[in-house]
Amino acid sequence: MNICKEIESTNKDLSTNNSLLSTHPNLRHRLRLAPLPTYKVWLYSTNILLILLQTIYLYFLCRLFQQKNIKNFPLYWDEKSLLGNYIIVGIQYFSSFCGILGVYIYSRHLLRLFWFVITSLLSLDIFFAIIIAIKFATLHATFKDYLSNDIKDRFKNNGTTEICYDWKEFQEQNFCCLDRPIIDICLNMSFKNNFNETLGNIYINCNKEIPKKELCHYTLLRWIHREIDFLVIIYYFMIYPVKFIIVIALRDDISELFSEIIFTKNRHLYTHWVLDEDITSVSLSNSSYDQSTEENGIIYTSGENLKDTFQ
């Protein structure tokens, strides 16, 4: 009998709600168009933006290693520092998808993982920036010697004048003067019979021109800086600030998350702002949720409250 009464009571509530929807034609439309909670808008928009920016970053990074001039630098796509960067970007993709999916399905565990990863990546990005700064400081100090030794090694492996013609073309295209070690190698006695002497005059007379041209190794350094600076702008002036904004704007929620992690034995004292398994039994209350949103309140009210609201 009690079960039957409960079923009848439930049916009565449902009929009450249906009658309210029929008597108030705008109610159904208002329920359908109720705006998303603020924290949902934040997480959806910022994570989609992160995914987009990371994709752009990877595209230009791949394009860098496809360019002809990159072979003149001690930079390789599979070196340890870049492999670490690939791993960081991969983790960022994973965390972004966790954030979007966690909000969509109200998964407390996915959002806990998202907050933990996003805060950890901020520290890893700073560590990676220090590695980049050290690497480029070393590159500036040693690039001239590295370039000369690299050209000598190429001649040992492939003793033809094609290398000299390639550098002549580079000099003409970039309006620079080849460094003396390159000139000495190309005008070496072993190439006198094959290498055009007029090209040797072009090499030598370049430094006598007015206005004086810069050395080609400086031109190469400016090129690599232009390419790397663009990647740094995307990564540290676009991607990093978005992650930082997520942490700062929702810092109360992150603080609550770490409180839960620390006080796991008293989890009932640290209710997370994400809904538990029964989403109808917990109300949304957190620093990032808009308490004044009337339409969102309608969704979580009972039939009797709805009736009182619209009478």
N, C-alpha and C positions, 0 to 999 in steps of 0.2 A: 504493500500500500504506500509506504514511504517513497519507494522508487517511482511509483505511478504519479504521486504528488509532485515529485521533483521534475519529472518529465513534463507534466502539465504546467508547472511554474515556468520551466524553460521555454515551452511553446508560447506561453502567455507573454514572456518578455520579448520573444522574437516577433510576435504579432504586434506588440506595442511599438517596437522599432520600425516594423514595416508600415504601420499606420502613420507614424511620425514622418517617415520618408515620403509617404503618399500625400500627406496634408501639407508638407513643406517641400515644394518642388525644387527649391534652391539648395536644400540640404544635401541631396545626393551629389549635386554638382560641387558643393563646397567640400564634401568629404573627398571627392576625387581629386580636386585641385589643391588640397591642403599642402602648403609648402614643406619641403624637407627640413628636418631639424638642422640647426646651424652646424653641428659637428659633422653631419653627413655631407653637407655642401663643402665644408673645408676639406675633408678627406678625399672625396671624389675628385674635386678640382685640382688639389695639390698633387695627388698621386698620378692623375692623368697627365698633368704638366711635367712631372718628373720623368715619366715614361717617354714623353715626346722629346724632352731635352736630352735624355740619355741616348736616344736613338740618333739624334742629330750629331751628338758628340762622337759616337762610334762610327758614323758615316764619314766624318771628316778625318778621324784618326786613321781609318782604313785608306782613305784617299791619299793621306800623307805618305804612307809607305809604298804607294804605287807611283810616286813621282820620281823622275830621273835623278834629281839632285840629291835625294836621300842616300844614295850609295856612297857619297863622299863623306858621310858622317858615321861615327861609331854608335849608331842607333839602329836597333833591330826590333822587329815586331814581337819576337819571342824572348826578349831579355827579361830578367827577373822582375825589374821594377814595373814593366808594362804588364807582365802576367799578373802581378798583384793588383794593378788597376783594373784589368779585365775581371778579376774575381770580385772586386768591390762593386763594379758596375752590375755584374750578375746578381750580387746580393741585393743591390738597390732595386733591380727589376723584381726580384722575388718579394721583397718587403712591400713594394708598391702594390703588387697583385694581392698580397695578404691583407693590406689595408683596405683595398676596394672590396674584396670578397668578404672580409670580416664585418664591414659595415652593412653590406648587402644582406648577409644571412644572420646578422646579429651574433657573430661568433666571438665570445669573450677571449678565447685562447688565441685566435688569429690576430686580434687587435693587440693583445699583450705581446705577441711575437713581433708585430709591426713596430710598436713603441720601443721595444728593446733594441731592435736592429737599427732603427733610424737614429737613435741617440748614440749608438756605438759607432756608426759610420761617420758621424761628425768628427770624432777623434781620429779615425783612420784617414780621413781626408786631409787633416792637418799634417799627419805623419807623412803622407804621400807628397804633400806640397814641399816639405823639408827635403825629401829625397830629390825632387825635381830641381830645387834651388841649388843643391850641392852638385848635382850632375852637370848643370849648365855652367856653374862657376868653373868646374874642372874642364869642361869643353872649351870655354873661352881661353883658358890658360894654355891648353895643349893642342888646340886645333891646327895651328900652322905646322907644327912638327908632325902631327898625325897625318895631315894631308900629303906632305912630302914623302913620308915613309910609305903611305898607301900607294902613291903613284909609282914609287920604286918597286914595290911588290908587284904591281900590275905589269910593269915592264919585264920583270923576271919571269912571270907566268905567261906573258904574251908579248914577246919582243917585237912589236910592230909599231908603225908610225900612226896607226889609227887613234891611239890615245892622244897624241899631240894634236891631230886634227880635231878631235872632240873638244880639247881645251881651247883651241883657236876659235871654234864655233861658240863656245861658252863666253870667251872674251869679247867677241863681237856682239853677241846678243845682249850681254849685260853691261857693256861699256866699262869694263874693268881691265886691269893689267895683271897678267899672270905673275905669280911669285917667282923669285929667282931660282929656287930649286927645280921648278918645272921647266924653266927655260934651259937650265944646265942639262937636265935629263934629255930634253928633246934635241938639243944641239950637241949631244955627246958624239965623240968620234965614231962610234960604231954605227951611227945613223947618218953620217955625212953623205954617204953615197945614195941614200934613199930619201932623206928628208929634204924638202924644198928649201933652199937657202933664203928665198924671199919671205917665207913664213918666219924664218929666224929673225929677219929684220923687223917684221911686224911685232914680234915679241919684244925685241930689244928697244925699239923706238917708242913703244907705248908709254913708257915712263917719262919720255921727253915732251909729250904733248901738253898743251896748255888749253884749258885748265887741266890740272893733273888728275888722272883717274885713280880711284882707289884700287888696292890689291884685290884679286879675285877671292881670296879666302875671307876677306871682310864682307864681300858680296854674298858669299855662301852663308856666313854667319847671320847677316841681316835677313836672308831668305828663311833660314830655319827659325829665327826668332819670330818672324811674321806668321809662320805656320803654327808654331807652338803657342804664341800669344793668343791666337784665335781660339785654340782648344782650351787654354787656361781661362779665357773669358767665359766660354760656355760652361766649364766645369765649376770654377770657383766664384764667378760673378752671376751665375744663373742657377745652376743645379744646387750648389751649396747653400745659397740664401733661401731657396725654397724649403730645403730640409730644416734650416735654422728657424724659419718662420713657423713651420709646423710645431717644432719643439717649444718655441716661445709663446705662440698664440694659445696652445693647449697645454701649457706647463702645469696647470692644476691637475689635469687628467693624468699627466705623466707622473707627477708627484704621488698621486693616489695609487698609480700602478706600482711604483717602487715600494710604497707603504704596504701594499698587499704582498709583494715578494718578501719583504723583510719580516712582516708579522703574519706569516702563514698559519701560525697556530691560533690566531684570533681573526680569521678571515671574515667572520660575521661583523666585525667592527669596521671593516674597510670595504664597503659595498662599491663595486666598480660601477661606473656610469653606463656601461654597456648592459643591455638587458640580458638576463639569464635565459635558460631554456624556455621557461614559460613567459613569453613576452607580454602577455596580458595581465600578469600579476605584479609587474614592477613598473614604477613610473620613472620617466626620464628626468633626472635631476643631476646636472653637472655644470661646470663652469662654462662650457661651450654651447649649452642648449638654451634656446630662446624661450624663457618662461612665459613671455607675453603672447605667444602664438596661439590664438584662440582656436584656429582650425585643427591644430595638432591635439589640443585638449579634447576636442569632440570625439576623436577616434578612440580615446581610452576611457571615455565616460560610459556609465551604464545607461540602460533604457530610461530609467526614472530621471537621471540627471539630464538626459537629452530632452525629456518631456518638460522638465522645469525650465530649461534654458530657452525654449522656443514658445512657451506660453506667455 
